[in-house]
């Protein structure tokens, strides 16, 4: 069996369409971010609301890659952070982008490596979301629980890719032509974001004040 994304070795094969449909069907009020639930109220008319953080983590479980984070603004006031995924091939995947229905904008976009271990907030909701999603897709890859996630060797052989930065470390400098500091919610953001232009380096998924 192929080991390409959506074709996991030793597991059931899925198409991206099937994964997205299963994710959308799994969003629920009790897995919505409490901040967004209190501010807007979760409902089936906007099921993606308040699910960006745990959705990005589960997509990372499936496909690997990095996480992308941006600050969310509405009427000049910050409302929290938005998370989505950047795959190893550079493709950006944002399954919760359609939650923004009130003219919100994103700014200070950056790409970050996923930290090892449980998040400090909403880890329980992440596990509930994973478990429910696995009922629809069959067993998912092992979650990032800090136990089975591989670590880089102490010294890499010549020509090997550099080890991932530790949690909270600033990402590498962006290449020329990187994405500007602001973007419209849901729009593709080409390239890497400018390092240090976004949330503090300590912010991780489900750890911020509000993740939408």
C-alpha positions in Angstrom: 0.0 0.0 0.0 1.3 3.5 -0.8 2.6 5.7 1.9 1.5 8.9 0.2 -0.9 11.3 2.1 -4.3 9.7 2.3 -2.8 6.3 1.7 -1.5 5.3 5.1 0.6 2.2 5.4 -1.2 -0.7 7.0 -4.4 1.4 7.3 -7.5 2.1 5.4 -7.0 4.4 2.4 -8.9 7.6 2.2 -9.3 10.4 -0.3 -9.0 14.0 0.8 -12.6 14.5 0.1 -13.5 11.7 2.4 -11.3 13.1 5.1 -12.8 16.5 4.9 -16.3 15.2 4.9 -15.6 13.1 8.0 -13.9 16.1 9.8 -16.9 18.3 9.0 -19.3 15.7 10.3 -17.3 15.4 13.5 -17.3 19.0 14.6 -19.7 19.5 17.5 -20.6 22.0 20.3 -18.6 20.2 23.0 -15.4 20.3 20.9 -15.8 24.0 20.0 -13.4 26.4 21.6 -15.1 27.8 24.7 -14.0 31.3 23.8 -15.7 31.1 20.4 -18.7 29.3 21.9 -19.2 32.1 24.4 -18.6 34.9 21.8 -20.7 33.5 18.9 -22.4 30.3 20.0 -21.8 27.1 18.1 -24.4 25.8 15.6 -24.7 23.6 12.6 -25.0 26.7 10.3 -21.2 27.3 11.0 -19.8 24.0 12.3 -16.2 25.0 11.7 -16.4 27.7 14.3 -13.9 27.2 17.2 -12.4 24.0 15.7 -9.2 25.3 13.9 -6.8 24.2 16.6 -7.8 20.6 17.1 -8.6 20.2 13.4 -5.1 21.3 12.5 -3.6 18.9 15.0 -5.6 15.9 13.7 -4.7 16.9 10.1 -1.1 17.0 11.2 -1.5 13.5 12.7 -2.7 12.3 9.3 -0.3 14.2 6.9 2.6 15.5 9.0 4.1 18.8 7.9 4.0 22.1 9.9 1.3 24.3 11.5 0.4 27.8 10.3 -0.9 30.4 12.7 -2.2 33.9 12.2 -3.8 36.5 14.4 -7.5 37.1 13.8 -8.9 40.6 13.7 -12.4 42.0 13.4 -13.1 45.7 13.3 -9.5 46.4 14.4 -9.7 44.2 17.5 -7.8 40.9 17.8 -10.1 38.0 18.5 -7.6 35.2 18.9 -5.6 33.0 16.6 -6.3 30.8 13.6 -4.5 27.6 12.9 -4.2 25.5 9.7 -1.7 23.1 8.0 1.2 23.3 5.7 2.2 19.9 4.2 5.7 18.9 3.5 5.2 19.6 -0.2 4.3 23.2 0.5 0.5 22.8 0.1 -1.5 24.6 2.7 -4.7 22.9 3.9 -7.2 24.9 5.9 -10.4 22.9 6.6 -11.9 25.5 8.9 -11.4 28.6 6.8 -15.1 29.1 6.1 -15.9 29.8 9.7 -15.1 33.5 9.1 -18.4 35.1 8.1 -18.1 38.5 9.8 -15.4 40.2 7.8 -12.5 38.9 9.9 -8.9 39.3 8.6 -5.7 37.4 9.3 -2.4 39.0 9.9 1.1 38.2 11.2 1.1 34.8 9.5 3.8 32.3 10.4 4.8 28.7 10.0 5.7 26.7 13.1 6.8 23.2 13.9 4.4 21.2 16.0 5.7 20.8 19.6 6.0 17.4 21.1 3.5 16.3 23.7 0.0 17.3 24.7 -1.1 20.9 24.4 -1.8 22.9 27.5 -5.3 23.7 26.6 -8.0 21.7 24.8 -6.1 18.4 24.9 -9.2 16.6 26.1 -11.2 18.0 23.2 -8.5 17.0 20.8 -8.6 13.4 22.1 -12.4 13.4 21.9 -12.3 14.8 18.4 -9.7 12.2 17.3 -11.7 9.3 18.8 -15.0 10.4 17.1 -13.2 10.9 13.8 -11.6 7.4 14.0 -15.1 6.0 14.1 -15.7 7.4 10.7 -12.3 6.8 9.2 -11.2 3.7 11.1 -8.0 3.9 13.2 -5.9 7.0 12.8 -2.1 7.3 13.1 -0.8 7.5 16.6 -1.5 10.9 18.1 1.2 13.3 19.1 1.2 12.3 22.7 4.9 12.8 23.5 5.6 9.1 23.7 5.8 7.7 20.2 6.6 10.8 18.2 10.1 10.2 16.7 13.0 12.5 17.7 15.9 13.7 15.6 19.3 11.8 16.2 21.9 13.6 18.2 24.1 14.1 15.0 22.6 13.9 11.6 24.6 12.2 8.7 26.1 14.5 6.1 23.5 15.9 3.8 20.6 15.1 6.1 17.8 17.6 6.8 18.3 19.7 9.9 16.4 18.6 13.1 13.1 20.3 13.9 13.3 23.4 16.1 12.3 22.8 19.7 8.9 24.0 20.9 8.8 27.8 21.1 11.8 28.3 18.9 11.6 30.8 16.1 11.3 29.3 12.6 14.0 29.7 10.0 14.2 32.9 8.0 11.6 33.2 5.3 12.9 32.9 1.7 12.6 35.9 -0.6 9.0 36.4 -1.8 7.5 35.1 1.4 3.9 35.8 2.1 3.0 39.4 3.3 2.1 40.0 6.9 -1.7 40.0 6.3 -4.1 37.8 4.4 -7.7 37.3 3.9 -9.1 34.4 6.0 -9.2 31.2 4.0 -6.9 32.5 1.2 -3.8 30.5 0.4 -0.6 31.9 1.9 2.3 31.1 -0.4 5.7 30.5 1.1 6.8 30.8 4.7 5.6 33.7 6.9 8.1 36.3 8.2 9.6 34.9 11.4 8.7 36.8 14.5 5.9 38.7 12.8 3.1 36.8 14.5 2.1 35.6 17.9 4.8 35.1 20.6 6.9 32.0 20.0 5.5 30.3 23.0 2.0 30.2 21.5 1.0 26.6 20.4 -2.2 25.1 19.2 -5.1 25.2 21.7 -2.8 27.1 24.1 -3.8 30.6 23.1 -6.7 32.7 24.4 -9.0 31.8 21.6 -8.4 29.6 18.6 -10.9 29.9 15.8 
